[in-house]
């Protein structure tokens, strides 16, 4: 991901380019933002840009990997903060609800990018799928600790609730969308917890 030797820090110019691209791509979309604007706002030369990112697609991939890194950090922190599987899943849901209500929220960066890159063979689309698979796998692992037999379906249900909330949250009333999303997750977890309890009862 970084064109640096192990143990070295990425260059300031690269960090500035990536930070600038992350801010603008998320706020305004990817196709609508040209390389010239990224170069100008990051205050680097064209040669510096192409030394770090041989093409715009390389920058887009770095942007998505940066968003993945941030989202993964948030999810892992939420999981680490609680001990029980249910509380961990509620903490993940809470972090999503908090994101929906944050200033400048523009929906899911990955779903937004998928709308711009529908070709399933494109590297950008594949990066999106890789991120979503990581998220689904993480939820499935946690759901298996709540009720193993329904973990796959429950994790997919969680993802669908999350996708709907992320789409609705940038259209109207983020607090209400967040409340509705959290209620849905609580109901999902309650159903699966009750299934586990019923199966454990002699």
N, C-alpha and C positions, 0 to 999 in steps of 0.2 A: 504494500500500500504506500509506503514512504520510500522515496528514492534516496535513502541514506544508509550508511553503514551501521551495523548493530552498535548500540551504545552512544550514537551521536544524535544530536538534536536536529530536527528538520530546520531548514533555513527560515529566517524571518520572512523573506519574500514569499516562500511557499505557503507559510501559515497565513500570511496576509491575503494572498490570492484565494486560499480555501475559505477563510473566514468571510471574505467579501462575497464569493460565489454562494456560500451557504445562506447568507442573509438575503441576497437578491433572488436566487433561484426559488427559495421558499416563499418569499413575499409576492413574487411576480410571475413565476413560472420559468421553465427552462428554455423553451424554444424562443421566447420573446426577448431573451437577454443575450446579446452578442458578446464575443470575446473582447471586442474593443472597449465595451463599457466596464467589464471586469478589470481589464488592464488599467483603465483610467482611474477607477475608484480605489483600486488597490495600490495605485501610485508605483507601478513597476514598468519596465520597458517590455516591448513585445518579445524581445529576445529572452528576457527573464521568464516570461510566461511560458514560452515554448520549451525552455530548458527543463522546466518542472512538469509541464503538461503538453506532450507532443500534439494533442488535439483537444477540441472542446469535449469530446466524449470522455477523454481521460480525466478531465476536470469534473465532469458530471458523475463519473464513477467514484471519484474521491469524495465528492459532496455526499453521495448516498452512503458511502462507508463511514463518513464522519457522523451523519445522522444516526446510522446504525450503532456506532460506538456510543453516542450519547444516550440513545434509547436503551441500549443494553445495560449501560451503567445505571440508569434510573431503575430498570426492572430488577437488576441484581441487588441494588441498595434496598428496594422495597422488600425483596425476598429475605434479605439478611436481617431486616429489622424485626421480623416476626418469627415465631417458633412453629406454630401449627400450620398445616397445609391450607386450611380455610383462611386463616388470618393472612397468610402470604398472598393468596389469590386476591383477597380483599385489598391488600396493600398495593398490588399491581393495578387493580381497578381504580383505586384512589389516586394513584399517580397519573393515570390516564385522564380521570376527571379533572385533576388539577391542571393538566396541560390544556384541556379544552377551555378552561376559564382563564388561561394566561393571556397577557397582552400580546397582540399581533398574531394570535392563533389563526392559521389558514388551512386547517385540516391536516390530514396525514400526508407527510412529504412523499411517502412511497406510493400511496394511491394517486396522488397528484401526478407523480412522475409516470406511473403506469398509464394514465390517460394520455400522456404525451408520447409514450413509447409502447404502443400495443403489439408490435412485432415480437413474438415470443423468442425469436432467435437473436434478437439484439442484446448485446452485453448489458445495457442499462436495464432492460426488462428482466434479464436473468439475475442481476444484482437485487432487484426488487423481490423476486421470488425467493432468493436465498435468505433475505431478511425475514420475509413472512414465514418461511419454513422454520427458521430459528425460533421465532416467537411462538408458533404453533407447537413446536417440540417442547419448548419451555413450559407452556401451559399444560400440555399433555402429561408431562412428568409430574407436575404438581397435582393435576386432577386425578392421576392414578393413586395418589396418596389419600384422596378423599373417597373415591370409588373406582376401583381399577377397571371393572367391566365396561363402564360407560365413559372412561377417560377420553377416548378419541372423539366421541360425539360431543361431550361436554366442552372440550377444548375448542372444537370448531364452532360451537355455539357462542363461546366467549369471544372468539375472534370476530364473528359476525355482529355481535352486539357492539363490540369496540369499533368496527368499521362504520356501522350505522351512526354511532355517537360522534365519531370524528367527522363524518360528512355533515351531520345535522348541526354540530357545534359551531361551524363557521357560517351558518345560514340564519340562525335565530336563537335567542335566549340560552346562552351557554350554561347558566346555572340550572335551568330546567332540564336541559339535555343531559347534563352531568347527573342530576338527581335520578332521572329516568334510567340512565345507563346503570348506575349503582344499584338501583332497585332490581333491575334485571339480573345483574350478577349475583346479588344476594339470593334471589329466588332460585337461580341455577344451582348455587352452592347448597341451598337448603334442601332441594330435591335430591341431590346426589348424596348429601350427608344422611338424609332419612333412608335412602336405599341401603347405604352401608350399615346403618344401625339395624334396619329390619333383617338384613342377611346375617348379622352377627348375633341376633337374638335366637336362642335355642327354640 
